[in-house]
Amino acid sequence: MYSRVTQLEVDTVRFTIDDAVNLFSEHVLPALRELDGFQGIVVLATPEGKGEIITFWDTQEEAAGAAAFGSEALEQFVTLFRAPAGREQYEVVLADLPETIVH
């Protein structure tokens, strides 16, 4: 399994974290679920607006292919962020997530 990690910072002067999460849930998450190899997602945020989006993919190629989708999705909501997002790709070498994390 592979992951893509996007680091970002919401402009909390203009938007709340809830605003950003709602926009993501309504406009981006449904499209992510349609991509080949998509296995899930974890979204992390601080009250100050810093966050990480971690998506999980079956293969390295599918994770890499999601990069174009991610760039397009972030462009749609560029006014939400204080600065351009950072992105990296990792192999998942250990995962032990509680079932209660599913929202």
N, C-alpha and C positions, 0 to 999 in steps of 0.2 A: 504494500500500500504506500502511496505517496501523498504528500500534502503541498499545498501552496499557502504561503503565509503572507498576508498583506498588512503592513503597519500603516496606521493612519491617525489623524487627529481632527476631530470634529470641531468646527468653529462654534464654540458654546456661547459666544456673544450673540450669534444669530439663530442658532438651532439648539434644541435640547438633544440629549442622547436618545431619548424616546422618539423624537422626530426622525432621527437618522435610522434607528432600528426599524421603525414603522415603514419608512420609505424602502429600506433594504428588503424587508419581509414581503412587501406588496409588489415591488417592481423587479427585484434581482433574484431573490430566492426561487420563485417559480421557474424562471428560465434556467437557473443552475441545475435544478432537479431534472431537467430535460437533457442535459449534456451526458454523453456517453462516459461511463466510468465514475460518475459522481456517487460518492458514498456517504457524505454527510458534511456537517459544518459546525464549527464552534465560533461564536462571536464573543470577544472579551472587550470590556470597556471600563475606564475609570471615570469618576465624576467630573474630572477636568477635561474629558474629551479624548484622551488617548485610547487607542483601541487596536485590536488585532482580529483579523478574520482568518480562520484556519479552515481550509476546505480539504477534504479527503477524496482520493482518486484511486482507482484500481491499478493503473499503470503510470509509469513515468511519462509516457507519451501523452496520455489523457490529461495529466496534470499540466504538462507543458502547453497542450492545446487550449487549456482553460485560460491561459495568459491573455490571449486576444479578447476573449469574452470579458475578462476582468477589467481590462483597459477600457473597453467600450462602456461597461457599466459605471466605472468611476467617472468617466467623462460626462455622463448624464447628470451627475450630482457633484460636479467640481465645486460649486458654491458652498457645499457643506463643509469643506475641509480647509484647514489653515495652510496646508502645504501639500505638495504632491505625495502620493502614497509610495511606500517602499514595498518591494515584493521579493520573495525568495521561494525556492522550492526545496523540499526535504524528503528523504525517505523516512517513513515512519518505522522506527526500529523497536518501539515499545509503546503500547497504549493500554491503559487500564482505567477507563472512564466509568464513573458510576451511572447506573441506569436512571437515576433521578435527575441527571443533567439534561435529559431530553425534555424539551419544552413544548 
